[in-house]
Amino acid sequence: MPPDAIASTPAKIESSPPTNVSALQAGEHDHDSLFEHVAWVYVFCREHLFRDDTERIIAVLWPGGQPGPGTQLIELGCGPGFYSCRLAERFPDISVTGVDRSESQLRWARERAAALGLNNCRFRRINALRLSYADAEFDIVLASRLFTILPEQDRGIAEMYRVLRPQGRCFIAEPRYAFRASIPLFAMWLLAGLNRSRNGYREPYKARVFSAHAFESLFPTQPWKNVRVWREGRYQYALCEKG
């Protein structure tokens, strides 16, 4: 059991499966996102401020150290492709898909993948709440810091569950402290103000951070076979297995 473990229970509450609808609804535009106008701020934070959980992700998802050949992994809210590219580079026999709503972030991700010469990693502009993938299409779902700005958390969890294959696993990492988690948003809003470009951005002014109880409560909305939740330092984690 990892340090500070706080839950290790099968989830029992079921909910209706979500409808598979298009990736982005009509009317969702790039201009209403801070991540389009000041993308480099988030990229800088991802590279230099956020913790690198690559080794932790590998140890939790693949205790033997190696995923099976052909493993299909999707990262939701991949941003500039930090984890997608690291995992694709480490394991050339797996297929990695990174999705994000921000085209500017995805350009950074594609440039990173091209610079590394990765041919097992691709990026698509898709809303995590409306994934344009079939049911049971992926072996692994990865999400880091996704819920800090994601509305409709239950719907996000439902989509993760839906696209996972039976026995598939979902790894989620979320920050525990609001001030530090909000630094990228503070910086982006400040720059937007200096540039006089505030035009109704959809992002909040500060990050959403869950208490231990609220984080645990995200997962029983789907009939997971097993859910394990724990805390380490500034982050809290969940590993969910589909039956």
Buried (B, 14 or more C-beta within 10 A) or exposed (E): EBEEEBBEEEBEEEBEEBEBEEBBEEEBEEEBBBBBBBBEBBBEBBEEEBEEBBEBBBEBBBEEEEBEEEBBBBBBBBBBBBBBBBBBBEBEEBBBBBBBBBBBBBBBBBEBBEEBEBEBBBBBBBBBBBBBBEEBBBBBBBBBBBBBBBEEBEBBBBBBBBBBBEEBBBBBBBBBEEEBBBBBBBBBBEBBEEEEEEEEBEBEEBBBBBEBEEBBBBBBBBBBEBBBBBBBEEBBBBBBBBE
